[in-house]
């Protein structure tokens, strides 16, 4: 760590808000604590490897790449955490202060979060990098370590389609006062309604 | 056309709905949390530096073992090979003494009396048998001399021949094989004696030392004398080298009240002809060269000549004060 923290925070400041929003949206369906864990790991990883960043003009894409990679790793650990008590932090740093709001989320945000949870990790990260962080498709290719623009383009298109479908579905049920995910207990009526909503959204 | 228009409208609505939701997320503002996070980053950086330091040490160790893993394997193999080789049993032939077999006519002129009068005969075991050979009666003596070197027995044999009347005389070595690990074989010819002489009288120390040496087959006489200043002087009265069958070396450590005496004795087989026709100065030079000790003075290399036999003693007196 040849460069100092001051330089790091100086470069981080203009991108901080976007980075936190992107991080929270990535971990949309996770608890605030789990989402903060991902953000904390990203900050520490970035701070630790800051000396490797040669061109500081690329700080933004470099840092978002770290968040994205940390999120991919966290997904794997998140799965195993259900079964094993894993201590996933390799750092002994003090805990990061609370960043995310613990209050109940708005109806609109809940709908988006549920829709995002349907996407794969790569689709979710691609759409959020484009929509929330404002990266171009070329930049997303670098961040996601892809080889072609078309791969990201089709990923974005797929993600958008899935999101629209999910949101429409949810809006339809919320109009009827039902929750499409709330009571999937094998009930024939619910399953039929789900099927109708799917057919409608595909038309 | 109407249906297509409806679809377009539905898609636009959907897009609007998605964009609307994303714009809501974009409007979220976390900027107020930055100062706290910034402070935390400073603290975290210190902690990271400490972690890095610990990790670097571990890393260096890991790298060392990783980079030298071949050397490490070779070292372990070499070590195992050395241990295995040291424990390999080897057969050593050791001498228990010599036997002189001699035949004299029965009607000799007092040979037996003259033989028993020889000083070294008191340590010998003698058996005798009468034999009849070509009509004349002969006596066969078998003289067993334990812990005696071949050179000594050759001298004894010459002494017996000088008594006259001997028909035949023969020297046979009494050898036996011993199997022992290599390291034990290497150490067999070297031993160490440690004595704590604190509170011992000169006589007690002398007896203790002589008995310990006797246990190892070395018959040496020492004399201890305590001077007026309380210092104990050790004198080797009789080196006892003649009693040593094979070259053996020992280290003697005597710890006294306030001093430590170290005596090192190294014996080696030397061809008696090596010193033949050599002057004392030439012998001393040979001794210095052979032992790699050019610092030895003339006084420390004692040379005695008896009946053409040359005896060399190196006497180094060293006392290390604590």
Interface residues (C-beta under 8 A of the other chain):
Chain A: X1 X5 X8 X9 X12 X13 X16 X17 X20 X21 X24 X25 X43 X44 X47 X48 X91 X92 X93 X94 X96 X97 X98 X99 X106 X108 X109 X111 X112 X131 X132 X160 X163 X164 X167 X168 X171 X203
Chain B: X7 X14 X15 X17 X18 X20 X21 X22 X24 X25 X26 X28 X29 X30 X31 X33 X34 X36 X37 X38 X40 X41 X42 X43 X44 X45 X47 X48 X49 X50 X51 X52
